[in-house]
Amino acid sequence: MISFHSIFYFYLIIILLNQFSGRPTDYLKFKIMTKKEVDNYKNKLQEIVDNGYDPEADHSNADEILCEILTKLGCKDIVDVYTNIIKWYA
């Protein structure tokens, strides 16, 4: 079973490869985030790592941040499907 995190990391790799190849990808329409936006999301995730106290809540909060990133990058359709999956973080 492919996890949400696997899809997320795959998408980020494709973005990076596409940026350096100079060739637009026909099947994915990318939106690029600024360094400031990337740093902001990284800081939000690091805050969960540093201040986390509840693995279930931390996992759920991290998923929300990753969904926000994917939505910002133009993958709201993936997020919409993902949010309909019943999750069990225990």
C-alpha positions in Angstrom: 0.0 0.0 0.0 1.4 3.4 -0.9 1.4 5.8 2.0 0.6 9.5 1.8 4.1 10.3 2.8 5.5 8.3 -0.1 3.4 10.2 -2.5 4.4 13.5 -0.9 8.1 12.7 -1.1 7.7 11.4 -4.7 6.0 14.7 -5.7 8.9 16.7 -4.1 11.5 14.7 -6.0 9.7 15.2 -9.3 9.5 19.0 -8.6 13.3 19.1 -7.9 14.1 17.0 -11.0 11.9 19.2 -13.1 13.4 22.4 -11.8 16.9 21.3 -12.7 16.1 19.6 -16.0 14.5 22.8 -17.4 11.8 20.7 -19.0 8.1 21.2 -18.1 6.3 18.1 -17.2 3.1 17.5 -19.1 1.3 15.4 -16.5 1.9 17.6 -13.4 1.4 21.3 -13.2 3.9 22.5 -10.6 3.7 25.6 -8.4 6.9 26.5 -6.7 7.2 27.8 -3.2 9.6 30.5 -2.1 12.5 29.7 0.2 10.7 31.7 2.9 7.6 29.5 2.5 9.6 26.3 2.6 11.4 27.5 5.7 8.1 28.3 7.3 6.8 24.8 6.7 10.0 23.3 7.9 9.9 25.3 11.1 6.3 24.2 11.7 7.3 20.6 11.4 10.4 21.1 13.5 8.2 22.6 16.2 6.2 19.4 16.3 9.5 17.5 16.6 10.8 19.7 19.4 7.6 20.2 21.4 5.7 17.1 20.6 4.1 15.3 23.5 1.5 13.1 21.9 2.5 10.9 19.0 -1.1 10.7 17.7 -1.7 14.4 17.8 1.8 15.1 16.4 1.2 12.7 13.5 -2.1 14.3 12.7 -0.7 17.8 12.9 2.2 16.8 10.6 -0.3 15.4 8.1 -2.2 18.6 8.1 1.0 20.6 7.3 1.9 18.2 4.5 -1.6 18.5 3.1 -1.3 22.3 3.2 2.0 22.0 1.3 0.5 19.7 -1.3 -2.5 22.0 -1.7 -0.2 25.0 -2.1 1.8 23.1 -4.8 -1.4 22.5 -6.8 -2.3 19.0 -5.6 -5.6 19.7 -3.9 -7.2 16.8 -5.7 -4.8 14.4 -3.9 -5.4 16.0 -0.6 -9.2 15.8 -1.1 -8.9 12.1 -1.5 -6.5 11.6 1.3 -8.7 13.5 3.8 -11.5 11.0 3.1 -9.3 8.1 4.3 -10.1 6.9 7.8 -6.9 7.4 9.8 -5.7 5.5 12.9 -2.6 7.0 14.4 -2.3 4.7 17.4 
